[in-house]
Amino acid sequence: MSATLARVVTADAPGKVNLILRVTGLDAQTGYHELLTVFHCLNLREVVRLSVRADEKVTVQTVPGPSFAGALPSGLDGPDNLAVRAVQSLRHYAQDQGKDAPGIDIHITKNIPVAGGMAGGSADACAALVAANELLGLNMNREELARFGVSIGADVPYGLWGEQSLGVGFGNDIRPLDAGPTRHWVFLSSSRGLSTPVVFGEYDRLELHNGFNEQRRSLEDKVLGALRGDNPILEVIENDLQAPALRLRPELEDVIAAAKEAGAVSAFVSGSGPTIAALCESEAAAKDLAATVASHPEVCEAIVATGPSGPARILAVDNEAPSERERT
Ligand code: ATP
């Protein structure tokens, strides 16, 4: 291991809410859905710390962060963790380049509900890519990291751009948009997650797609036009996965109604759900709404947040290994 490389790197990456999420195509071979979406990044951010090990192992430990009230599900501390996949993909790349690829301990502080439609696992992968790029001295640019990201998941690359972006296709085409004003949100999480592939499966089963390839161009114009307008955001909000998510979890209709009753400008399913996103007029309105709706029987936690938020970034680079106490 070269003496010039850092031993510990900490990075963070934003979660997201999709302002618009329209299915615009289906790849008949892979079954993957082509999307047109606006990623609105949130100040709910995952923090990922990578520390070099003396051997070649890669380990992962996941702990709840300050904005995480529910218990973490089991199964996050293994090789399927998306942050592990991100680190391994860059280690293998480093090896292919003839570079050192030491073992790495990954420590994740989660602030985003798991399987909540807010891309928490993808944000972990995104932060891990940024940190591993630094730790392994790879000097890859954003576009190169995005190529590794999309092979892990369609929701990984957007965090490299942050703020607000148009995502076209299968996660590989990210086009930055104007950030626009700060928006105030409350995210109403659920005690049970909803699997993204299951929601897409329900979308297919309901046969909601008809002639969607033709609509892509006009949708793109509509989104870009609306985001340039005076009161754009309400014109843009639309989620093709809301109907299938509500079919799978009808009780979420009630959470949407409660959020609207409590003053939300708009309340809708975030991504593939089950988290409900409530858009509010101000920070005070968001806090009031959170206080009112937090006691709803279907709501696990009411998380106040703002967006847009910046891209994944390095928070700290250290040449000292963390002490035993810091490791936990
Ligand atoms: P998206 O909005 O991108 O569809 P999501 O927010 O609904 O994703 P995630 O929290 O990213 O869902 O996790 C989905 C599944 O991925 C989880 O059920 C879990 O099994 C797996 N997973 C793997 N790594 C992680 C991770 N680091 N954090 C959370 N889940 C992870």
Residues whose N, C-alpha, C, O or C-beta is under 5 A from the ligand:
A	BS01	ATP	D80 N81 L82 A83 P113 V114 A115 G116 G117 M118 A119 G120 G121 S122 D124 D155 L194 T196 G271 S272 G273
